[in-house]
Amino acid sequence: VAKTAMTTLASSSESLDLGCRVDVMDKQGRPRRLDCGKLRYLGPLKRFGAAKTWCGLELDAPLGRHDGEVDGVRYFTCKPGHGLFVAVDLCRRRAGSTAAPVAVEEPEKAAETAKKK
């Protein structure tokens, strides 16, 4: 596993750094009650191309959809059911959250390897 597309994304009011704690917001800008966790991936998803930036989260509770692998591509590693991808515009850094050190990973070429077999 190699390097991700980004380690930091800055907006006008906040920045998202790998390892920081984030809340997932609804479309009205309110925090979704149970969707909070650690930012583990920041970048594009192969499934959607490079046009959009996604946040890969390791949720505190098993309310996710995966373990960091989607469509045969490993973006990060977490417990099964704790991984969730959310559009970057729906993620907000938790107040006072500092980035914890995390290993920066790049999506594996697993899907391409599977196609060759």
N, C-alpha and C positions, 0 to 999 in steps of 0.2 A: 504494500500500500504506500503510495507516495503523497505528494503535496496537494492541498485543496486550491481552489481558485482564489479564495480570499481568506484573510484572518481577521479583518476589520471592515466594517461598513459604517461610515459616518453620515448622519443626516443633519438637518439644521438644528436639531435640539438634543440629539443623543447619538451614541455610537454603540454598535453591537460588536463585541469581541468574542472570539472563541473562548469558551469557558465561563462566560458571564451568565448570570441567572436572568431568565426572561419570563415574561408573561405573554400569553397569546390573547389577543384582543378580538372582540367580535367586530362586525362591520360598522357598528356605531361607536367604536373606540372604547368599549367597556371591557375589562378583563373577563375572560371566560373563567369560571370558578376553579376548575381543577387542572387546567392546562398550564402548568408552569414547570420549568426545569432548566437544564443547562444547555447552552448553545454548543453543539458539537460539530456542525458543518455549516458553512456559509458559501453559497455559490449556485451554479446551475445544476439542474437534474437532466441526465441524458434523455429521459422520457420526453421532456418539454423543450429541449434545445437550450441555447445560451441566452435567449432573449429575456429571461426572468431570473431573479435571484431568490433562492429559497433558504430557509433556516431549517437545519436538521437539529431536532431537539431530543434530548434524553429526558423524558418526563419523570417526575418524582413518583408518580403512581402508574400502575400498568393500564393506562388508558390510551396507549398508542396503537399503532397498526403493524409495527415491525421491530426488528432489532438493529436498524441502521442499514439494512440491505433492501434495495427495491429493484425489481426487474433484473435480478442477477448482478447488480452493481452494489458493492459495499462502499457506503459513504462514511460511515462511522460504526462503532460497535457499542451496543448496550444490551441490557437484558431483553429477552423476547417480550413484546407488548409494551415496551417503554419508549419506542422510537416514533417520531412524528415529524413530517415535513410540513412547513407552513410558509406561505408567501411572506417575504420580508416585511411588507407593509403592515402585516398583522402582528408583528413581534415588537415588544417594548422591553428594553432593559429595565430590570427591577431597580428601584432607587437604592443607591448605596452599594450596588453589586460591583465587585471587582472581578476582573477576569482571572480565573484559576488556570494554572498551566494545563494544557491539553496537548496530546500528540496530534499534529496536523496530518490529516490523511487525504489521499486523493482516491477518487473512485477507481476500483479495480476494473480491469478490462474483461471481467468475467463474461459479460454478455457477448462481447466480440469473440472470445475464445469458444463459447458455446456454439456460436454460429458456424465456426470453422469445422467443428466435429461432425 
